Amino acid sequence: MSLAPVRAADTRRTDTPNAAMTTLASPTLGGTDNLSLWRVAMTAGQQGPPHIFDTEQIWTVLEGAVAVETRQGTVELHAGDTLAVPAGIERQVTAVQDTVALVAGDGTASVFVPGEDAPRGTPPWIV
């Protein structure tokens, strides 16, 4: 891998019903062979579905606050807080306030939504 920046103009935005994900670096975007880094923007009240990733992720809240609900309980993260979420942990993320977070994880991570017959694969903002 060569040392090559990913320019702001080259980032990739994916809008979902729950958040806007902006890919900052990924195996297909560039800047890395195996890792992915993306920005999550959620408005207060937005909530992702309960889901499970097969690799760990690290969430850092830059602005606002989110609640991360797991079977182990709910963790609220505020600006400046970081949470490492182990692989295989079911979680649901809810924006308590308008929120901007950075998330890092494996660029080949696959997601599974409980109740669905098959994994959804690697989300487009991670690949």
The first five atom37 places (N, CA, C, CB, O) and aatype in JSON, in Angstrom:
{
  "aatype": [12, 15, 10, 0, 14, 19, 1, 0, 0, 3, 16, 1, 1, 16, 3, 16, 14, 2, 0, 0, 12, 16, 16, 10, 0, 15, 14, 16, 10, 7, 7, 16, 3, 2, 10, 15, 10, 17, 1, 19, 0, 12, 16, 0, 7, 5, 5, 7, 14, 14, 8, 9, 13, 3, 16, 6, 5, 9, 17, 16, 19, 10, 6, 7, 0, 19, 0, 19, 6, 16, 1, 5, 7, 16, 19, 6, 10, 8, 0, 7, 3, 16, 10, 0, 19, 14, 0, 7, 9, 6, 1, 5, 19, 16, 0, 19, 5, 3, 16, 19, 0, 10, 19, 0, 7, 3, 7, 16, 0, 15, 19, 13, 19, 14, 7, 6, 3, 0, 14, 1, 7, 16, 14, 14, 17, 9, 19],
  "atom_mask": [
    [1, 1, 1, 1, 1],
    [1, 1, 1, 1, 1],
    [1, 1, 1, 1, 1],
    [1, 1, 1, 1, 1],
    [1, 1, 1, 1, 1],
    [1, 1, 1, 1, 1],
    [1, 1, 1, 1, 1],
    [1, 1, 1, 1, 1],
    [1, 1, 1, 1, 1],
    [1, 1, 1, 1, 1],
    [1, 1, 1, 1, 1],
    [1, 1, 1, 1, 1],
    [1, 1, 1, 1, 1],
    [1, 1, 1, 1, 1],
    [1, 1, 1, 1, 1],
    [1, 1, 1, 1, 1],
    [1, 1, 1, 1, 1],
    [1, 1, 1, 1, 1],
    [1, 1, 1, 1, 1],
    [1, 1, 1, 1, 1],
    [1, 1, 1, 1, 1],
    [1, 1, 1, 1, 1],
    [1, 1, 1, 1, 1],
    [1, 1, 1, 1, 1],
    [1, 1, 1, 1, 1],
    [1, 1, 1, 1, 1],
    [1, 1, 1, 1, 1],
    [1, 1, 1, 1, 1],
    [1, 1, 1, 1, 1],
    [1, 1, 1, 0, 1],
    [1, 1, 1, 0, 1],
    [1, 1, 1, 1, 1],
    [1, 1, 1, 1, 1],
    [1, 1, 1, 1, 1],
    [1, 1, 1, 1, 1],
    [1, 1, 1, 1, 1],
    [1, 1, 1, 1, 1],
    [1, 1, 1, 1, 1],
    [1, 1, 1, 1, 1],
    [1, 1, 1, 1, 1],
    [1, 1, 1, 1, 1],
    [1, 1, 1, 1, 1],
    [1, 1, 1, 1, 1],
    [1, 1, 1, 1, 1],
    [1, 1, 1, 0, 1],
    [1, 1, 1, 1, 1],
    [1, 1, 1, 1, 1],
    [1, 1, 1, 0, 1],
    [1, 1, 1, 1, 1],
    [1, 1, 1, 1, 1],
    [1, 1, 1, 1, 1],
    [1, 1, 1, 1, 1],
    [1, 1, 1, 1, 1],
    [1, 1, 1, 1, 1],
    [1, 1, 1, 1, 1],
    [1, 1, 1, 1, 1],
    [1, 1, 1, 1, 1],
    [1, 1, 1, 1, 1],
    [1, 1, 1, 1, 1],
    [1, 1, 1, 1, 1],
    [1, 1, 1, 1, 1],
    [1, 1, 1, 1, 1],
    [1, 1, 1, 1, 1],
    [1, 1, 1, 0, 1],
    [1, 1, 1, 1, 1],
    [1, 1, 1, 1, 1],
    [1, 1, 1, 1, 1],
    [1, 1, 1, 1, 1],
    [1, 1, 1, 1, 1],
    [1, 1, 1, 1, 1],
    [1, 1, 1, 1, 1],
    [1, 1, 1, 1, 1],
    [1, 1, 1, 0, 1],
    [1, 1, 1, 1, 1],
    [1, 1, 1, 1, 1],
    [1, 1, 1, 1, 1],
    [1, 1, 1, 1, 1],
    [1, 1, 1, 1, 1],
    [1, 1, 1, 1, 1],
    [1, 1, 1, 0, 1],
    [1, 1, 1, 1, 1],
    [1, 1, 1, 1, 1],
    [1, 1, 1, 1, 1],
    [1, 1, 1, 1, 1],
    [1, 1, 1, 1, 1],
    [1, 1, 1, 1, 1],
    [1, 1, 1, 1, 1],
    [1, 1, 1, 0, 1],
    [1, 1, 1, 1, 1],
    [1, 1, 1, 1, 1],
    [1, 1, 1, 1, 1],
    [1, 1, 1, 1, 1],
    [1, 1, 1, 1, 1],
    [1, 1, 1, 1, 1],
    [1, 1, 1, 1, 1],
    [1, 1, 1, 1, 1],
    [1, 1, 1, 1, 1],
    [1, 1, 1, 1, 1],
    [1, 1, 1, 1, 1],
    [1, 1, 1, 1, 1],
    [1, 1, 1, 1, 1],
    [1, 1, 1, 1, 1],
    [1, 1, 1, 1, 1],
    [1, 1, 1, 1, 1],
    [1, 1, 1, 0, 1],
    [1, 1, 1, 1, 1],
    [1, 1, 1, 0, 1],
    [1, 1, 1, 1, 1],
    [1, 1, 1, 1, 1],
    [1, 1, 1, 1, 1],
    [1, 1, 1, 1, 1],
    [1, 1, 1, 1, 1],
    [1, 1, 1, 1, 1],
    [1, 1, 1, 1, 1],
    [1, 1, 1, 0, 1],
    [1, 1, 1, 1, 1],
    [1, 1, 1, 1, 1],
    [1, 1, 1, 1, 1],
    [1, 1, 1, 1, 1],
    [1, 1, 1, 1, 1],
    [1, 1, 1, 0, 1],
    [1, 1, 1, 1, 1],
    [1, 1, 1, 1, 1],
    [1, 1, 1, 1, 1],
    [1, 1, 1, 1, 1],
    [1, 1, 1, 1, 1],
    [1, 1, 1, 1, 1]
  ],
  "atom_positions": [
    [[0.85, -1.18, 0.0], [0.0, 0.0, 0.0], [0.88, 1.24, 0.0], [-0.96, 0.0, 1.22], [1.88, 1.3, 0.73]],
    [[0.53, 2.2, -0.8], [1.28, 3.44, -0.84], [0.64, 4.46, 0.09], [1.35, 3.99, -2.28], [-0.52, 4.34, 0.49]],
    [[1.41, 5.45, 0.43], [0.92, 6.53, 1.28], [0.17, 7.52, 0.39], [2.1, 7.24, 2.05], [0.78, 8.32, -0.31]],
    [[-1.16, 7.46, 0.43], [-1.98, 8.31, -0.43], [-3.18, 8.81, 0.36], [-2.44, 7.55, -1.7], [-3.93, 8.0, 0.91]],
    [[-3.37, 10.11, 0.42], [-4.52, 10.64, 1.16], [-5.83, 10.41, 0.43], [-4.34, 12.12, 1.42], [-5.87, 10.29, -0.79]],
    [[-6.89, 10.35, 1.2], [-8.24, 10.37, 0.64], [-8.72, 11.81, 0.8], [-9.23, 9.32, 1.36], [-8.89, 12.3, 1.92]],
    [[-8.93, 12.47, -0.29], [-9.34, 13.87, -0.26], [-10.83, 13.99, 0.08], [-9.05, 14.54, -1.63], [-11.62, 13.1, -0.21]],
    [[-11.19, 15.1, 0.71], [-12.58, 15.33, 1.11], [-13.53, 15.17, -0.07], [-12.73, 16.73, 1.71], [-14.64, 14.65, 0.09]],
    [[-13.12, 15.59, -1.24], [-13.98, 15.49, -2.43], [-14.2, 14.04, -2.85], [-13.36, 16.28, -3.58], [-15.13, 13.75, -3.6]],
    [[-13.34, 13.13, -2.38], [-13.44, 11.73, -2.78], [-14.2, 10.86, -1.77], [-12.07, 11.18, -2.98], [-14.4, 9.67, -2.02]],
    [[-14.62, 11.43, -0.64], [-15.37, 10.64, 0.33], [-16.7, 10.22, -0.28], [-15.58, 11.44, 1.65], [-17.15, 10.8, -1.26]],
    [[-17.32, 9.22, 0.33], [-18.54, 8.64, -0.23], [-19.64, 8.7, 0.83], [-18.31, 7.17, -0.71], [-19.45, 8.21, 1.95]],
    [[-20.78, 9.28, 0.5], [-21.9, 9.4, 1.45], [-22.99, 8.4, 1.1], [-22.47, 10.83, 1.46], [-23.37, 8.25, -0.06]],
    [[-23.48, 7.72, 2.14], [-24.59, 6.78, 2.0], [-25.67, 7.21, 2.98], [-24.14, 5.3, 2.27], [-25.45, 7.24, 4.19]],
    [[-26.85, 7.54, 2.46], [-27.98, 7.92, 3.31], [-28.85, 6.71, 3.55], [-28.8, 9.08, 2.68], [-29.22, 6.0, 2.61]],
    [[-29.2, 6.47, 4.82], [-30.12, 5.41, 5.18], [-31.3, 6.07, 5.9], [-29.43, 4.32, 6.09], [-31.23, 7.26, 6.2]],
    [[-32.36, 5.33, 6.19], [-33.46, 5.92, 6.97], [-33.02, 6.32, 8.38], [-34.63, 4.94, 7.05], [-33.71, 7.1, 9.05]],
    [[-31.88, 5.79, 8.84], [-31.47, 5.99, 10.22], [-30.33, 6.98, 10.4], [-31.08, 4.69, 10.81], [-30.18, 7.53, 11.49]],
    [[-29.53, 7.21, 9.37], [-28.35, 8.05, 9.51], [-27.75, 8.33, 8.15], [-27.31, 7.39, 10.43], [-28.11, 7.71, 7.15]],
    [[-26.82, 9.27, 8.14], [-25.99, 9.52, 6.95], [-24.58, 9.06, 7.29], [-26.01, 11.05, 6.52], [-23.98, 9.53, 8.26]],
    [[-24.06, 8.13, 6.49], [-22.72, 7.6, 6.69], [-21.81, 8.17, 5.61], [-22.71, 6.03, 6.67], [-22.13, 8.09, 4.42]],
    [[-20.69, 8.73, 6.01], [-19.71, 9.24, 5.05], [-18.44, 8.43, 5.2], [-19.45, 10.76, 5.26], [-17.78, 8.48, 6.24]],
    [[-18.09, 7.69, 4.16], [-16.89, 6.87, 4.17], [-15.68, 7.78, 4.01], [-16.93, 5.79, 3.05], [-15.59, 8.53, 3.04]],
    [[-14.76, 7.71, 4.97], [-13.56, 8.54, 4.96], [-12.34, 7.77, 4.46], [-13.29, 9.09, 6.35], [-11.44, 8.35, 3.85]],
    [[-12.31, 6.47, 4.73], [-11.26, 5.58, 4.24], [-11.81, 4.17, 4.28], [-9.93, 5.71, 5.08], [-12.52, 3.8, 5.22]],
    [[-11.48, 3.38, 3.26], [-11.93, 1.99, 3.21], [-11.12, 1.27, 2.15], [-13.48, 1.89, 2.91], [-10.43, 1.9, 1.35]],
    [[-11.2, -0.07, 2.13], [-10.46, -0.8, 1.11], [-10.8, -0.4, -0.33], [-10.7, -2.27, 1.27], [-9.92, -0.4, -1.19]],
    [[-12.07, -0.05, -0.62], [-12.42, 0.33, -1.99], [-12.24, 1.82, -2.25], [-13.84, -0.06, -2.28], [-11.98, 2.22, -3.38]],
    [[-12.37, 2.65, -1.23], [-12.2, 4.1, -1.39], [-10.73, 4.47, -1.44], [-12.9, 4.86, -0.25], [-10.33, 5.38, -2.17]],
    [[-9.94, 3.77, -0.66], [-8.51, 4.04, -0.62], [-8.06, 4.44, 0.77], [0.0, 0.0, 0.0], [-8.86, 4.65, 1.68]],
    [[-6.76, 4.54, 0.91], [-6.16, 4.95, 2.17], [-5.86, 3.79, 3.1], [0.0, 0.0, 0.0], [-5.15, 3.97, 4.08]],
    [[-6.4, 2.6, 2.81], [-6.21, 1.45, 3.7], [-6.45, 0.15, 2.94], [-7.15, 1.55, 4.92], [-7.2, 0.11, 1.97]],
    [[-5.81, -0.9, 3.41], [-6.03, -2.22, 2.81], [-7.15, -2.98, 3.5], [-4.74, -3.03, 2.86], [-7.9, -3.72, 2.86]],
    [[-7.28, -2.81, 4.84], [-8.19, -3.66, 5.6], [-9.15, -2.92, 6.52], [-7.4, -4.6, 6.41], [-10.14, -3.5, 6.96]],
    [[-8.89, -1.67, 6.81], [-9.7, -0.95, 7.79], [-10.68, -0.01, 7.1], [-8.8, -0.16, 8.74], [-10.55, 0.3, 5.92]],
    [[-11.65, 0.42, 7.87], [-12.61, 1.38, 7.38], [-12.86, 2.43, 8.46], [-13.94, 0.68, 6.96], [-12.9, 2.12, 9.65]],
    [[-13.03, 3.66, 8.02], [-13.35, 4.77, 8.92], [-14.47, 5.55, 8.27], [-12.09, 5.68, 9.2], [-14.38, 5.95, 7.11]],
    [[-15.56, 5.78, 9.05], [-16.68, 6.53, 8.51], [-17.27, 7.43, 9.58], [-17.74, 5.59, 7.96], [-17.16, 7.19, 10.78]],
    [[-17.93, 8.5, 9.08], [-18.61, 9.46, 9.95], [-20.09, 9.13, 9.92], [-18.34, 10.95, 9.5], [-20.66, 8.9, 8.85]],
    [[-20.71, 9.11, 11.09], [-22.14, 8.87, 11.21], [-22.79, 10.17, 11.68], [-22.44, 7.68, 12.22], [-22.37, 10.75, 12.68]],
    [[-23.81, 10.62, 10.97], [-24.59, 11.79, 11.38], [-26.03, 11.34, 11.58], [-24.49, 12.95, 10.32], [-26.66, 10.81, 10.66]],
    [[-26.53, 11.56, 12.78], [-27.91, 11.18, 13.12], [-28.61, 12.38, 13.76], [-27.94, 9.94, 14.09], [-27.99, 13.13, 14.52]],
    [[-29.88, 12.56, 13.45], [-30.65, 13.59, 14.13], [-31.3, 12.97, 15.37], [-31.72, 14.22, 13.19], [-31.54, 11.76, 15.42]],
    [[-31.57, 13.8, 16.35], [-32.17, 13.32, 17.59], [-33.39, 12.46, 17.29], [-32.56, 14.51, 18.49], [-34.26, 12.85, 16.5]],
    [[-33.45, 11.3, 17.92], [-34.57, 10.39, 17.74], [-34.34, 9.32, 16.69], [0.0, 0.0, 0.0], [-35.03, 8.3, 16.7]],
    [[-33.39, 9.53, 15.78], [-33.12, 8.48, 14.79], [-32.55, 7.26, 15.49], [-32.15, 8.98, 13.69], [-31.82, 7.37, 16.47]],
    [[-32.9, 6.09, 14.97], [-32.52, 4.83, 15.61], [-32.25, 3.78, 14.55], [-33.61, 4.34, 16.59], [-33.08, 3.55, 13.67]],
    [[-31.09, 3.16, 14.64], [-30.79, 2.05, 13.74], [-31.49, 0.79, 14.22], [0.0, 0.0, 0.0], [-31.98, 0.74, 15.34]],
    [[-31.55, -0.23, 13.37], [-32.17, -1.48, 13.78], [-31.24, -2.25, 14.73], [-32.51, -2.34, 12.55], [-30.03, -2.01, 14.72]],
    [[-31.78, -3.16, 15.54], [-30.9, -4.05, 16.28], [-30.07, -4.83, 15.25], [-31.72, -5.03, 17.22], [-30.61, -5.35, 14.28]],
    [[-28.76, -4.91, 15.46], [-27.9, -5.58, 14.49], [-26.63, -6.1, 15.17], [-27.53, -4.64, 13.33], [-26.29, -5.69, 16.28]],
    [[-25.95, -7.0, 14.46], [-24.74, -7.64, 14.98], [-23.68, -7.59, 13.88], [-25.01, -9.11, 15.44], [-23.95, -7.98, 12.74]],
    [[-22.48, -7.12, 14.21], [-21.35, -7.19, 13.29], [-20.45, -8.35, 13.69], [-20.55, -5.85, 13.27], [-20.34, -8.69, 14.87]],
    [[-19.8, -8.95, 12.7], [-18.91, -10.07, 12.98], [-17.49, -9.64, 13.34], [-18.87, -10.98, 11.77], [-16.62, -10.49, 13.56]],
    [[-17.25, -8.35, 13.4], [-15.95, -7.82, 13.82], [-16.2, -6.67, 14.79], [-15.1, -7.34, 12.6], [-17.29, -6.1, 14.83]],
    [[-15.19, -6.32, 15.56], [-15.35, -5.22, 16.51], [-15.38, -3.87, 15.79], [-14.22, -5.23, 17.55], [-14.9, -3.73, 14.67]],
    [[-15.94, -2.9, 16.47], [-15.97, -1.52, 15.99], [-15.61, -0.6, 17.14], [-17.37, -1.16, 15.41], [-15.77, -0.94, 18.32]],
    [[-15.12, 0.57, 16.78], [-14.84, 1.61, 17.78], [-15.64, 2.85, 17.39], [-13.3, 1.93, 17.87], [-15.51, 3.36, 16.28]],
    [[-16.46, 3.32, 18.31], [-17.28, 4.51, 18.12], [-16.72, 5.64, 18.97], [-18.77, 4.23, 18.48], [-16.47, 5.46, 20.16]],
    [[-16.53, 6.82, 18.38], [-16.17, 8.03, 19.11], [-17.18, 9.11, 18.75], [-14.7, 8.48, 18.78], [-17.33, 9.46, 17.57]],
    [[-17.86, 9.64, 19.74], [-18.84, 10.7, 19.52], [-18.11, 12.04, 19.48], [-19.95, 10.7, 20.62], [-17.42, 12.4, 20.43]],
    [[-18.28, 12.77, 18.39], [-17.66, 14.09, 18.24], [-18.6, 15.19, 18.72], [-17.26, 14.33, 16.79], [-18.16, 16.17, 19.33]],
    [[-19.88, 15.04, 18.42], [-20.9, 16.03, 18.81], [-22.16, 15.28, 19.21], [-21.2, 17.04, 17.64], [-22.48, 14.24, 18.63]],
    [[-22.89, 15.79, 20.2], [-24.17, 15.22, 20.57], [-24.06, 14.04, 21.5], [0.0, 0.0, 0.0], [-23.13, 13.95, 22.3]],
    [[-25.02, 13.11, 21.41], [-25.06, 11.95, 22.3], [-25.86, 10.83, 21.65], [-25.66, 12.32, 23.67], [-26.85, 11.08, 20.97]],
    [[-25.43, 9.6, 21.88], [-26.15, 8.41, 21.44], [-26.3, 7.46, 22.62], [-25.42, 7.72, 20.26], [-25.51, 7.49, 23.56]],
    [[-27.32, 6.62, 22.54], [-27.5, 5.52, 23.48], [-27.26, 4.24, 22.69], [-28.94, 5.54, 24.16], [-27.86, 4.03, 21.64]],
    [[-26.36, 3.39, 23.2], [-26.07, 2.11, 22.58], [-26.65, 1.03, 23.48], [-24.53, 1.9, 22.34], [-26.14, 0.77, 24.57]],
    [[-27.73, 0.42, 23.01], [-28.42, -0.6, 23.8], [-27.93, -1.99, 23.4], [-29.96, -0.49, 23.63], [-27.92, -2.34, 22.22]],
    [[-27.51, -2.77, 24.39], [-27.11, -4.15, 24.18], [-27.82, -5.01, 25.23], [-25.54, -4.32, 24.27], [-28.52, -4.49, 26.09]],
    [[-27.64, -6.3, 25.14], [-28.22, -7.19, 26.15], [-27.54, -7.02, 27.51], [-28.11, -8.66, 25.7], [-28.06, -7.45, 28.53]],
    [[-26.39, -6.39, 27.5], [-25.66, -6.12, 28.75], [-26.11, -4.81, 29.39], [-24.16, -6.08, 28.48], [-25.67, -4.49, 30.49]],
    [[-26.97, -4.06, 28.72], [-27.43, -2.78, 29.24], [-27.26, -1.69, 28.2], [0.0, 0.0, 0.0], [-26.87, -1.95, 27.07]],
    [[-27.56, -0.47, 28.6], [-27.46, 0.67, 27.7], [-26.32, 1.56, 28.15], [-28.79, 1.47, 27.66], [-26.18, 1.88, 29.34]],
    [[-25.51, 1.97, 27.18], [-24.4, 2.9, 27.43], [-24.71, 4.17, 26.68], [-23.01, 2.3, 26.99], [-24.97, 4.14, 25.48]],
    [[-24.69, 5.3, 27.38], [-24.88, 6.58, 26.71], [-23.51, 7.21, 26.48], [-25.8, 7.53, 27.54], [-22.69, 7.3, 27.4]],
    [[-23.28, 7.64, 25.26], [-22.02, 8.27, 24.89], [-22.27, 9.73, 24.55], [-21.36, 7.55, 23.69], [-23.22, 10.06, 23.83]],
    [[-21.43, 10.6, 25.07], [-21.51, 12.05, 24.82], [-20.25, 12.49, 24.08], [-21.68, 12.85, 26.15], [-19.29, 11.72, 23.97]],
    [[-20.26, 13.7, 23.58], [-19.11, 14.23, 22.84], [-17.81, 13.93, 23.6], [-19.27, 15.76, 22.6], [-17.69, 14.25, 24.78]],
    [[-16.86, 13.32, 22.9], [-15.58, 12.97, 23.48], [-15.49, 11.55, 23.99], [0.0, 0.0, 0.0], [-14.39, 11.06, 24.25]],
    [[-16.63, 10.87, 24.15], [-16.63, 9.48, 24.64], [-16.36, 8.5, 23.5], [-17.98, 9.15, 25.31], [-16.73, 8.74, 22.35]],
    [[-15.71, 7.39, 23.86], [-15.41, 6.32, 22.9], [-15.86, 4.99, 23.48], [-13.89, 6.28, 22.57], [-15.73, 4.75, 24.68]],
    [[-16.4, 4.13, 22.62], [-16.84, 2.81, 23.02], [-16.34, 1.79, 22.01], [-18.38, 2.74, 23.14], [-16.59, 1.93, 20.81]],
    [[-15.63, 0.76, 22.48], [-15.25, -0.37, 21.63], [-16.34, -1.42, 21.78], [-13.83, -0.95, 22.03], [-16.63, -1.89, 22.89]],
    [[-16.96, -1.8, 20.66], [-18.04, -2.78, 20.66], [-17.47, -4.1, 20.11], [-19.27, -2.29, 19.79], [-17.09, -4.17, 18.94]],
    [[-17.4, -5.13, 20.95], [-16.84, -6.41, 20.5], [-17.66, -7.03, 19.36], [-16.76, -7.38, 21.66], [-18.84, -6.74, 19.21]],
    [[-17.02, -7.88, 18.6], [-17.71, -8.65, 17.56], [-18.79, -9.51, 18.2], [-16.71, -9.53, 16.76], [-18.61, -10.0, 19.32]],
    [[-19.89, -9.7, 17.5], [-20.94, -10.6, 17.95], [-21.9, -10.03, 18.97], [0.0, 0.0, 0.0], [-22.78, -10.75, 19.45]],
    [[-21.75, -8.76, 19.33], [-22.64, -8.12, 20.31], [-23.81, -7.47, 19.58], [-21.86, -7.07, 21.17], [-23.61, -6.59, 18.74]],
    [[-25.04, -7.89, 19.9], [-26.2, -7.23, 19.32], [-26.31, -5.84, 19.93], [-27.51, -8.05, 19.56], [-26.21, -5.67, 21.15]],
    [[-26.52, -4.85, 19.05], [-26.63, -3.47, 19.53], [-27.67, -2.72, 18.73], [-25.29, -2.75, 19.44], [-28.0, -3.08, 17.59]],
    [[-28.18, -1.66, 19.36], [-29.09, -0.73, 18.68], [-28.66, 0.67, 19.11], [-30.61, -1.01, 19.03], [-28.56, 0.97, 20.3]],
    [[-28.41, 1.51, 18.13], [-27.9, 2.86, 18.39], [-29.03, 3.86, 18.17], [-26.68, 3.19, 17.48], [-29.7, 3.84, 17.13]],
    [[-29.24, 4.72, 19.16], [-30.27, 5.76, 19.1], [-29.63, 7.1, 19.36], [-31.41, 5.48, 20.11], [-28.86, 7.25, 20.32]],
    [[-29.94, 8.09, 18.53], [-29.43, 9.44, 18.75], [-30.28, 10.11, 19.84], [-29.46, 10.28, 17.42], [-31.47, 10.33, 19.67]],
    [[-29.64, 10.43, 20.94], [-30.31, 11.14, 22.04], [-30.39, 12.63, 21.69], [-29.54, 10.94, 23.39], [-31.36, 13.31, 22.04]],
    [[-29.37, 13.11, 21.0], [-29.3, 14.48, 20.49], [-28.83, 14.37, 19.04], [-28.33, 15.39, 21.36], [-28.42, 13.3, 18.6]],
    [[-28.87, 15.47, 18.29], [-28.22, 15.46, 16.99], [-26.77, 15.06, 17.23], [-28.32, 16.87, 16.26], [-26.11, 15.61, 18.1]],
    [[-26.29, 14.1, 16.46], [-25.0, 13.48, 16.77], [-24.13, 13.33, 15.53], [-25.2, 12.13, 17.41], [-24.62, 13.05, 14.43]],
    [[-22.84, 13.53, 15.73], [-21.82, 13.18, 14.74], [-20.82, 12.3, 15.45], [-21.13, 14.46, 14.11], [-20.32, 12.65, 16.52]],
    [[-20.54, 11.14, 14.86], [-19.59, 10.2, 15.45], [-18.65, 9.69, 14.37], [-20.32, 9.02, 16.13], [-18.99, 9.67, 13.19]],
    [[-17.45, 9.27, 14.79], [-16.54, 8.55, 13.92], [-16.55, 7.09, 14.33], [-15.09, 9.15, 13.99], [-16.54, 6.77, 15.52]],
    [[-16.59, 6.21, 13.34], [-16.6, 4.78, 13.62], [-15.48, 4.13, 12.8], [-18.0, 4.13, 13.28], [-15.28, 4.44, 11.62]],
    [[-14.75, 3.24, 13.45], [-13.68, 2.5, 12.78], [-13.95, 1.01, 12.94], [-12.28, 2.88, 13.35], [-14.44, 0.56, 13.97]],
    [[-13.61, 0.26, 11.91], [-13.78, -1.19, 11.97], [-13.12, -1.86, 10.79], [0.0, 0.0, 0.0], [-12.49, -1.21, 9.95]],
    [[-13.27, -3.15, 10.73], [-12.72, -3.96, 9.66], [-13.46, -3.65, 8.36], [-12.82, -5.47, 10.0], [-14.69, -3.57, 8.35]],
    [[-12.72, -3.49, 7.28], [-13.3, -3.14, 5.99], [-14.06, -4.26, 5.31], [0.0, 0.0, 0.0], [-14.65, -4.05, 4.25]],
    [[-14.07, -5.45, 5.92], [-14.84, -6.57, 5.36], [-15.94, -7.03, 6.31], [-13.9, -7.74, 5.03], [-16.5, -8.11, 6.13]],
    [[-16.25, -6.22, 7.32], [-17.24, -6.6, 8.32], [-18.59, -6.9, 7.69], [-17.4, -5.49, 9.35], [-19.01, -6.22, 6.75]],
    [[-19.24, -7.92, 8.2], [-20.57, -8.3, 7.73], [-21.57, -8.09, 8.85], [-20.59, -9.79, 7.24], [-21.27, -8.33, 10.02]],
    [[-22.76, -7.63, 8.5], [-23.79, -7.33, 9.49], [-24.95, -8.31, 9.35], [-24.29, -5.88, 9.33], [-25.31, -8.74, 8.26]],
    [[-25.51, -8.65, 10.5], [-26.66, -9.55, 10.58], [-27.74, -8.85, 11.4], [-26.27, -10.93, 11.21], [-27.44, -8.28, 12.45]],
    [[-28.97, -8.88, 10.93], [-30.1, -8.31, 11.65], [-30.94, -9.47, 12.18], [-30.95, -7.35, 10.73], [-31.46, -10.26, 11.4]],
    [[-31.07, -9.57, 13.51], [-31.88, -10.65, 14.07], [-33.28, -10.67, 13.45], [-31.98, -10.51, 15.6], [-33.92, -9.64, 13.28]],
    [[-33.73, -11.88, 13.13], [-35.04, -12.04, 12.52], [-34.98, -12.17, 11.01], [0.0, 0.0, 0.0], [-35.95, -12.61, 10.38]],
    [[-33.86, -11.77, 10.41], [-33.7, -11.93, 8.97], [-33.03, -13.28, 8.69], [-32.87, -10.76, 8.37], [-32.24, -13.76, 9.49]],
    [[-33.34, -13.86, 7.55], [-32.85, -15.2, 7.22], [-31.37, -15.26, 6.89], [-33.62, -15.73, 6.06], [-30.72, -16.28, 7.13]],
    [[-30.82, -14.17, 6.36], [-29.42, -14.19, 5.92], [-28.72, -12.9, 6.32], [-29.34, -14.4, 4.4], [-29.38, -11.87, 6.5]],
    [[-27.4, -12.93, 6.47], [-26.65, -11.7, 6.75], [-26.86, -10.68, 5.62], [-25.15, -12.01, 6.93], [-27.11, -11.06, 4.48]],
    [[-26.75, -9.42, 5.95], [-26.88, -8.36, 4.94], [-25.57, -8.13, 4.19], [-27.34, -7.06, 5.6], [-25.55, -7.44, 3.17]],
    [[-24.49, -8.71, 4.68], [-23.2, -8.51, 4.03], [-22.5, -7.28, 4.57], [0.0, 0.0, 0.0], [-22.82, -6.8, 5.66]],
    [[-21.56, -6.77, 3.8], [-20.79, -5.59, 4.21], [-21.52, -4.33, 3.75], [-19.35, -5.63, 3.62], [-21.76, -4.16, 2.56]],
    [[-21.88, -3.45, 4.68], [-22.56, -2.21, 4.28], [-21.69, -1.39, 3.34], [-22.93, -1.37, 5.52], [-20.46, -1.43, 3.43]],
    [[-22.32, -0.64, 2.43], [-21.56, 0.12, 1.43], [-20.63, 1.19, 2.01], [-22.52, 0.76, 0.48], [-19.65, 1.56, 1.36]],
    [[-20.92, 1.69, 3.2], [-20.05, 2.72, 3.8], [-18.82, 2.11, 4.46], [-20.84, 3.53, 4.82], [-17.91, 2.84, 4.85]],
    [[-18.77, 0.79, 4.58], [-17.62, 0.12, 5.2], [-16.68, -0.42, 4.14], [-18.1, -1.01, 6.12], [-15.46, -0.4, 4.33]],
    [[-17.22, -0.9, 3.04], [-16.43, -1.58, 2.01], [-15.51, -0.64, 1.26], [-17.36, -2.26, 1.03], [-14.78, -1.07, 0.36]]
  ]
}
